[in-house]
């Protein structure tokens, strides 16, 4: 299993309260299978890239 607790702590401290990526990550279970983690990671990265493109 992959623990999301360190990632959740990071987004709580580094991302603004109304950030979509923050909300998505915090809504996840605390532990995911490696396969679930990799699938969700692709989505999280897509959200992050989209946010960067809109702010550029």
PDB file of N, CA, C and O in Angstrom:
ATOM      1  N   UNK A   1       0.839  -1.186   0.000  1.00  0.00           N
ATOM      2  CA  UNK A   1       0.000   0.000   0.000  1.00  0.00           C
ATOM      3  C   UNK A   1       0.890   1.257   0.000  1.00  0.00           C
ATOM      4  O   UNK A   1       2.013   1.258   0.505  1.00  0.00           O
ATOM      5  N   UNK A   2       0.342   2.303  -0.579  1.00  0.00           N
ATOM      6  CA  UNK A   2       1.034   3.592  -0.630  1.00  0.00           C
ATOM      7  C   UNK A   2       0.295   4.552   0.301  1.00  0.00           C
ATOM      8  O   UNK A   2      -0.909   4.764   0.155  1.00  0.00           O
ATOM      9  N   UNK A   3       1.010   5.120   1.242  1.00  0.00           N
ATOM     10  CA  UNK A   3       0.413   6.061   2.181  1.00  0.00           C
ATOM     11  C   UNK A   3       0.361   7.453   1.564  1.00  0.00           C
ATOM     12  O   UNK A   3       1.365   7.948   1.052  1.00  0.00           O
ATOM     13  N   UNK A   4      -0.800   8.077   1.613  1.00  0.00           N
ATOM     14  CA  UNK A   4      -0.955   9.440   1.121  1.00  0.00           C
ATOM     15  C   UNK A   4      -0.817  10.465   2.235  1.00  0.00           C
ATOM     16  O   UNK A   4      -0.907  11.665   1.976  1.00  0.00           O
ATOM     17  N   UNK A   5      -0.603  10.025   3.457  1.00  0.00           N
ATOM     18  CA  UNK A   5      -0.532  10.961   4.578  1.00  0.00           C
ATOM     19  C   UNK A   5       0.548  12.039   4.391  1.00  0.00           C
ATOM     20  O   UNK A   5       0.271  13.215   4.629  1.00  0.00           O
ATOM     21  N   UNK A   6       1.777  11.670   3.968  1.00  0.00           N
ATOM     22  CA  UNK A   6       2.783  12.731   3.750  1.00  0.00           C
ATOM     23  C   UNK A   6       2.365  13.709   2.640  1.00  0.00           C
ATOM     24  O   UNK A   6       2.600  14.912   2.752  1.00  0.00           O
ATOM     25  N   UNK A   7       1.760  13.201   1.591  1.00  0.00           N
ATOM     26  CA  UNK A   7       1.297  14.074   0.513  1.00  0.00           C
ATOM     27  C   UNK A   7       0.180  14.989   1.002  1.00  0.00           C
ATOM     28  O   UNK A   7       0.149  16.171   0.657  1.00  0.00           O
ATOM     29  N   UNK A   8      -0.728  14.456   1.795  1.00  0.00           N
ATOM     30  CA  UNK A   8      -1.819  15.267   2.341  1.00  0.00           C
ATOM     31  C   UNK A   8      -1.265  16.369   3.254  1.00  0.00           C
ATOM     32  O   UNK A   8      -1.764  17.495   3.231  1.00  0.00           O
ATOM     33  N   UNK A   9      -0.258  16.062   4.041  1.00  0.00           N
ATOM     34  CA  UNK A   9       0.361  17.074   4.895  1.00  0.00           C
ATOM     35  C   UNK A   9       0.995  18.173   4.044  1.00  0.00           C
ATOM     36  O   UNK A   9       0.912  19.355   4.380  1.00  0.00           O
ATOM     37  N   UNK A  10       1.624  17.777   2.947  1.00  0.00           N
ATOM     38  CA  UNK A  10       2.249  18.739   2.046  1.00  0.00           C
ATOM     39  C   UNK A  10       1.212  19.663   1.406  1.00  0.00           C
ATOM     40  O   UNK A  10       1.398  20.879   1.386  1.00  0.00           O
ATOM     41  N   UNK A  11       0.133  19.099   0.889  1.00  0.00           N
ATOM     42  CA  UNK A  11      -0.863  19.956   0.243  1.00  0.00           C
ATOM     43  C   UNK A  11      -1.560  20.856   1.265  1.00  0.00           C
ATOM     44  O   UNK A  11      -1.936  21.981   0.937  1.00  0.00           O
ATOM     45  N   UNK A  12      -1.736  20.376   2.497  1.00  0.00           N
ATOM     46  CA  UNK A  12      -2.329  21.225   3.531  1.00  0.00           C
ATOM     47  C   UNK A  12      -1.457  22.441   3.827  1.00  0.00           C
ATOM     48  O   UNK A  12      -1.973  23.529   4.084  1.00  0.00           O
ATOM     49  N   UNK A  13      -0.160  22.262   3.793  1.00  0.00           N
ATOM     50  CA  UNK A  13       0.742  23.363   4.124  1.00  0.00           C
ATOM     51  C   UNK A  13       1.094  24.236   2.921  1.00  0.00           C
ATOM     52  O   UNK A  13       1.402  25.415   3.090  1.00  0.00           O
ATOM     53  N   UNK A  14       1.054  23.674   1.701  1.00  0.00           N
ATOM     54  CA  UNK A  14       1.564  24.416   0.540  1.00  0.00           C
ATOM     55  C   UNK A  14       0.516  24.933  -0.435  1.00  0.00           C
ATOM     56  O   UNK A  14       0.788  25.888  -1.162  1.00  0.00           O
ATOM     57  N   UNK A  15      -0.665  24.341  -0.476  1.00  0.00           N
ATOM     58  CA  UNK A  15      -1.668  24.773  -1.449  1.00  0.00           C
ATOM     59  C   UNK A  15      -2.751  25.610  -0.777  1.00  0.00           C
ATOM     60  O   UNK A  15      -3.105  25.367   0.377  1.00  0.00           O
ATOM     61  N   UNK A  16      -3.276  26.595  -1.502  1.00  0.00           N
ATOM     62  CA  UNK A  16      -4.346  27.435  -0.936  1.00  0.00           C
ATOM     63  C   UNK A  16      -5.595  26.619  -0.626  1.00  0.00           C
ATOM     64  O   UNK A  16      -5.820  25.562  -1.217  1.00  0.00           O
ATOM     65  N   UNK A  17      -6.402  27.117   0.302  1.00  0.00           N
ATOM     66  CA  UNK A  17      -7.595  26.386   0.734  1.00  0.00           C
ATOM     67  C   UNK A  17      -8.563  26.089  -0.395  1.00  0.00           C
ATOM     68  O   UNK A  17      -9.186  25.027  -0.388  1.00  0.00           O
ATOM     69  N   UNK A  18      -8.715  26.960  -1.345  1.00  0.00           N
ATOM     70  CA  UNK A  18      -9.695  26.760  -2.423  1.00  0.00           C
ATOM     71  C   UNK A  18      -9.088  26.109  -3.664  1.00  0.00           C
ATOM     72  O   UNK A  18      -9.661  26.192  -4.751  1.00  0.00           O
ATOM     73  N   UNK A  19      -7.950  25.475  -3.512  1.00  0.00           N
ATOM     74  CA  UNK A  19      -7.267  24.840  -4.632  1.00  0.00           C
ATOM     75  C   UNK A  19      -7.926  23.501  -4.964  1.00  0.00           C
ATOM     76  O   UNK A  19      -8.144  22.675  -4.078  1.00  0.00           O
ATOM     77  N   UNK A  20      -8.238  23.291  -6.234  1.00  0.00           N
ATOM     78  CA  UNK A  20      -8.910  22.060  -6.675  1.00  0.00           C
ATOM     79  C   UNK A  20      -8.035  20.840  -6.399  1.00  0.00           C
ATOM     80  O   UNK A  20      -8.525  19.830  -5.892  1.00  0.00           O
ATOM     81  N   UNK A  21      -6.761  20.922  -6.722  1.00  0.00           N
ATOM     82  CA  UNK A  21      -5.866  19.788  -6.502  1.00  0.00           C
ATOM     83  C   UNK A  21      -5.795  19.425  -5.026  1.00  0.00           C
ATOM     84  O   UNK A  21      -5.771  18.247  -4.670  1.00  0.00           O
ATOM     85  N   UNK A  22      -5.762  20.425  -4.180  1.00  0.00           N
ATOM     86  CA  UNK A  22      -5.754  20.197  -2.725  1.00  0.00           C
ATOM     87  C   UNK A  22      -7.002  19.423  -2.308  1.00  0.00           C
ATOM     88  O   UNK A  22      -6.915  18.437  -1.576  1.00  0.00           O
ATOM     89  N   UNK A  23      -8.158  19.874  -2.777  1.00  0.00           N
ATOM     90  CA  UNK A  23      -9.415  19.211  -2.422  1.00  0.00           C
ATOM     91  C   UNK A  23      -9.458  17.767  -2.914  1.00  0.00           C
ATOM     92  O   UNK A  23      -9.916  16.872  -2.203  1.00  0.00           O
ATOM     93  N   UNK A  24      -8.977  17.550  -4.134  1.00  0.00           N
ATOM     94  CA  UNK A  24      -8.994  16.197  -4.712  1.00  0.00           C
ATOM     95  C   UNK A  24      -8.108  15.254  -3.904  1.00  0.00           C
ATOM     96  O   UNK A  24      -8.527  14.151  -3.555  1.00  0.00           O
ATOM     97  N   UNK A  25      -6.897  15.683  -3.610  1.00  0.00           N
ATOM     98  CA  UNK A  25      -5.965  14.820  -2.873  1.00  0.00           C
ATOM     99  C   UNK A  25      -6.472  14.558  -1.456  1.00  0.00           C
ATOM    100  O   UNK A  25      -6.403  13.430  -0.969  1.00  0.00           O
ATOM    101  N   UNK A  26      -6.975  15.588  -0.799  1.00  0.00           N
ATOM    102  CA  UNK A  26      -7.464  15.402   0.575  1.00  0.00           C
ATOM    103  C   UNK A  26      -8.696  14.510   0.637  1.00  0.00           C
ATOM    104  O   UNK A  26      -8.987  13.939   1.689  1.00  0.00           O
ATOM    105  N   UNK A  27      -9.422  14.378  -0.461  1.00  0.00           N
ATOM    106  CA  UNK A  27     -10.617  13.529  -0.466  1.00  0.00           C
ATOM    107  C   UNK A  27     -10.287  12.040  -0.646  1.00  0.00           C
ATOM    108  O   UNK A  27     -11.161  11.188  -0.489  1.00  0.00           O
ATOM    109  N   UNK A  28      -9.040  11.732  -0.972  1.00  0.00           N
ATOM    110  CA  UNK A  28      -8.635  10.345  -1.174  1.00  0.00           C
ATOM    111  C   UNK A  28      -8.486   9.611   0.161  1.00  0.00           C
ATOM    112  O   UNK A  28      -8.286  10.218   1.212  1.00  0.00           O
ATOM    113  N   UNK A  29      -8.592   8.286   0.078  1.00  0.00           N
ATOM    114  CA  UNK A  29      -8.295   7.460   1.261  1.00  0.00           C
ATOM    115  C   UNK A  29      -6.827   7.672   1.649  1.00  0.00           C
ATOM    116  O   UNK A  29      -6.027   8.111   0.823  1.00  0.00           O
ATOM    117  N   UNK A  30      -6.481   7.368   2.875  1.00  0.00           N
ATOM    118  CA  UNK A  30      -5.108   7.549   3.342  1.00  0.00           C
ATOM    119  C   UNK A  30      -4.137   6.541   2.741  1.00  0.00           C
ATOM    120  O   UNK A  30      -2.935   6.802   2.690  1.00  0.00           O
ATOM    121  N   UNK A  31      -4.628   5.408   2.290  1.00  0.00           N
ATOM    122  CA  UNK A  31      -3.767   4.398   1.678  1.00  0.00           C
ATOM    123  C   UNK A  31      -4.394   3.889   0.392  1.00  0.00           C
ATOM    124  O   UNK A  31      -5.591   3.605   0.336  1.00  0.00           O
ATOM    125  N   UNK A  32      -3.565   3.778  -0.643  1.00  0.00           N
ATOM    126  CA  UNK A  32      -3.994   3.269  -1.945  1.00  0.00           C
ATOM    127  C   UNK A  32      -3.080   2.119  -2.355  1.00  0.00           C
ATOM    128  O   UNK A  32      -1.942   2.022  -1.895  1.00  0.00           O
ATOM    129  N   UNK A  33      -3.585   1.257  -3.219  1.00  0.00           N
ATOM    130  CA  UNK A  33      -2.702   0.246  -3.801  1.00  0.00           C
ATOM    131  C   UNK A  33      -1.748   0.967  -4.745  1.00  0.00           C
ATOM    132  O   UNK A  33      -2.049   2.074  -5.190  1.00  0.00           O
ATOM    133  N   UNK A  34      -0.613   0.368  -5.058  1.00  0.00           N
ATOM    134  CA  UNK A  34       0.301   1.013  -6.011  1.00  0.00           C
ATOM    135  C   UNK A  34      -0.372   1.322  -7.361  1.00  0.00           C
ATOM    136  O   UNK A  34      -0.104   2.360  -7.966  1.00  0.00           O
ATOM    137  N   UNK A  35      -1.235   0.427  -7.820  1.00  0.00           N
ATOM    138  CA  UNK A  35      -1.924   0.651  -9.088  1.00  0.00           C
ATOM    139  C   UNK A  35      -2.865   1.851  -9.000  1.00  0.00           C
ATOM    140  O   UNK A  35      -2.915   2.667  -9.920  1.00  0.00           O
ATOM    141  N   UNK A  36      -3.609   1.962  -7.902  1.00  0.00           N
ATOM    142  CA  UNK A  36      -4.499   3.105  -7.701  1.00  0.00           C
ATOM    143  C   UNK A  36      -3.696   4.403  -7.641  1.00  0.00           C
ATOM    144  O   UNK A  36      -4.071   5.409  -8.243  1.00  0.00           O
ATOM    145  N   UNK A  37      -2.588   4.361  -6.906  1.00  0.00           N
ATOM    146  CA  UNK A  37      -1.755   5.548  -6.764  1.00  0.00           C
ATOM    147  C   UNK A  37      -1.252   6.030  -8.123  1.00  0.00           C
ATOM    148  O   UNK A  37      -1.333   7.220  -8.425  1.00  0.00           O
ATOM    149  N   UNK A  38      -0.743   5.129  -8.931  1.00  0.00           N
ATOM    150  CA  UNK A  38      -0.212   5.524 -10.239  1.00  0.00           C
ATOM    151  C   UNK A  38      -1.304   6.081 -11.147  1.00  0.00           C
ATOM    152  O   UNK A  38      -1.074   7.048 -11.873  1.00  0.00           O
ATOM    153  N   UNK A  39      -2.486   5.478 -11.110  1.00  0.00           N
ATOM    154  CA  UNK A  39      -3.594   5.977 -11.925  1.00  0.00           C
ATOM    155  C   UNK A  39      -4.010   7.373 -11.467  1.00  0.00           C
ATOM    156  O   UNK A  39      -4.236   8.257 -12.294  1.00  0.00           O
ATOM    157  N   UNK A  40      -4.110   7.573 -10.167  1.00  0.00           N
ATOM    158  CA  UNK A  40      -4.519   8.875  -9.637  1.00  0.00           C
ATOM    159  C   UNK A  40      -3.431   9.916  -9.834  1.00  0.00           C
ATOM    160  O   UNK A  40      -3.733  11.090 -10.047  1.00  0.00           O
ATOM    161  N   UNK A  41      -2.170   9.507  -9.766  1.00  0.00           N
ATOM    162  CA  UNK A  41      -1.059  10.424  -9.975  1.00  0.00           C
ATOM    163  C   UNK A  41      -1.154  11.082 -11.351  1.00  0.00           C
ATOM    164  O   UNK A  41      -0.902  12.280 -11.483  1.00  0.00           O
ATOM    165  N   UNK A  42      -1.513  10.314 -12.364  1.00  0.00           N
ATOM    166  CA  UNK A  42      -1.678  10.871 -13.706  1.00  0.00           C
ATOM    167  C   UNK A  42      -2.739  11.972 -13.716  1.00  0.00           C
ATOM    168  O   UNK A  42      -2.557  13.004 -14.363  1.00  0.00           O
ATOM    169  N   UNK A  43      -3.835  11.758 -13.007  1.00  0.00           N
ATOM    170  CA  UNK A  43      -4.908  12.757 -12.933  1.00  0.00           C
ATOM    171  C   UNK A  43      -4.419  13.988 -12.175  1.00  0.00           C
ATOM    172  O   UNK A  43      -4.657  15.115 -12.610  1.00  0.00           O
ATOM    173  N   UNK A  44      -3.744  13.788 -11.054  1.00  0.00           N
ATOM    174  CA  UNK A  44      -3.250  14.915 -10.258  1.00  0.00           C
ATOM    175  C   UNK A  44      -2.269  15.754 -11.073  1.00  0.00           C
ATOM    176  O   UNK A  44      -2.312  16.983 -11.021  1.00  0.00           O
ATOM    177  N   UNK A  45      -1.391  15.101 -11.821  1.00  0.00           N
ATOM    178  CA  UNK A  45      -0.434  15.837 -12.648  1.00  0.00           C
ATOM    179  C   UNK A  45      -1.143  16.602 -13.756  1.00  0.00           C
ATOM    180  O   UNK A  45      -0.742  17.717 -14.089  1.00  0.00           O
ATOM    181  N   UNK A  46      -2.184  16.023 -14.328  1.00  0.00           N
ATOM    182  CA  UNK A  46      -2.954  16.720 -15.365  1.00  0.00           C
ATOM    183  C   UNK A  46      -3.628  17.964 -14.792  1.00  0.00           C
ATOM    184  O   UNK A  46      -3.666  19.007 -15.445  1.00  0.00           O
ATOM    185  N   UNK A  47      -4.157  17.859 -13.581  1.00  0.00           N
ATOM    186  CA  UNK A  47      -4.761  19.024 -12.928  1.00  0.00           C
ATOM    187  C   UNK A  47      -3.695  20.092 -12.703  1.00  0.00           C
ATOM    188  O   UNK A  47      -3.929  21.272 -12.965  1.00  0.00           O
ATOM    189  N   UNK A  48      -2.556  19.691 -12.231  1.00  0.00           N
ATOM    190  CA  UNK A  48      -1.459  20.641 -11.968  1.00  0.00           C
ATOM    191  C   UNK A  48      -1.005  21.338 -13.246  1.00  0.00           C
ATOM    192  O   UNK A  48      -0.811  22.553 -13.260  1.00  0.00           O
ATOM    193  N   UNK A  49      -0.834  20.560 -14.326  1.00  0.00           N
ATOM    194  CA  UNK A  49      -0.415  21.151 -15.617  1.00  0.00           C
ATOM    195  C   UNK A  49      -1.469  22.136 -16.126  1.00  0.00           C
ATOM    196  O   UNK A  49      -1.139  23.208 -16.634  1.00  0.00           O
ATOM    197  N   UNK A  50      -2.727  21.761 -15.983  1.00  0.00           N
ATOM    198  CA  UNK A  50      -3.817  22.625 -16.425  1.00  0.00           C
ATOM    199  C   UNK A  50      -3.811  23.945 -15.672  1.00  0.00           C
ATOM    200  O   UNK A  50      -4.007  25.006 -16.265  1.00  0.00           O
ATOM    201  N   UNK A  51      -3.588  23.880 -14.368  1.00  0.00           N
ATOM    202  CA  UNK A  51      -3.530  25.091 -13.554  1.00  0.00           C
ATOM    203  C   UNK A  51      -2.365  25.981 -13.992  1.00  0.00           C
ATOM    204  O   UNK A  51      -2.509  27.201 -14.057  1.00  0.00           O
ATOM    205  N   UNK A  52      -1.225  25.381 -14.288  1.00  0.00           N
ATOM    206  CA  UNK A  52      -0.049  26.156 -14.705  1.00  0.00           C
ATOM    207  C   UNK A  52      -0.310  26.832 -16.045  1.00  0.00           C
ATOM    208  O   UNK A  52       0.072  27.985 -16.240  1.00  0.00           O
ATOM    209  N   UNK A  53      -0.964  26.119 -16.978  1.00  0.00           N
ATOM    210  CA  UNK A  53      -1.236  26.689 -18.294  1.00  0.00           C
ATOM    211  C   UNK A  53      -2.193  27.868 -18.181  1.00  0.00           C
ATOM    212  O   UNK A  53      -2.027  28.867 -18.881  1.00  0.00           O
ATOM    213  N   UNK A  54      -3.193  27.766 -17.309  1.00  0.00           N
ATOM    214  CA  UNK A  54      -4.156  28.861 -17.145  1.00  0.00           C
ATOM    215  C   UNK A  54      -3.544  30.081 -16.501  1.00  0.00           C
ATOM    216  O   UNK A  54      -3.962  31.206 -16.776  1.00  0.00           O
ATOM    217  N   UNK A  55      -2.550  29.873 -15.638  1.00  0.00           N
ATOM    218  CA  UNK A  55      -1.951  31.000 -14.945  1.00  0.00           C
ATOM    219  C   UNK A  55      -0.812  31.636 -15.753  1.00  0.00           C
ATOM    220  O   UNK A  55      -0.329  32.712 -15.400  1.00  0.00           O
ATOM    221  N   UNK A  56      -0.385  30.979 -16.827  1.00  0.00           N
ATOM    222  CA  UNK A  56       0.729  31.514 -17.634  1.00  0.00           C
ATOM    223  C   UNK A  56       0.278  32.598 -18.585  1.00  0.00           C
ATOM    224  O   UNK A  56       1.093  33.145 -19.328  1.00  0.00           O
TER     225      UNK A  56
END
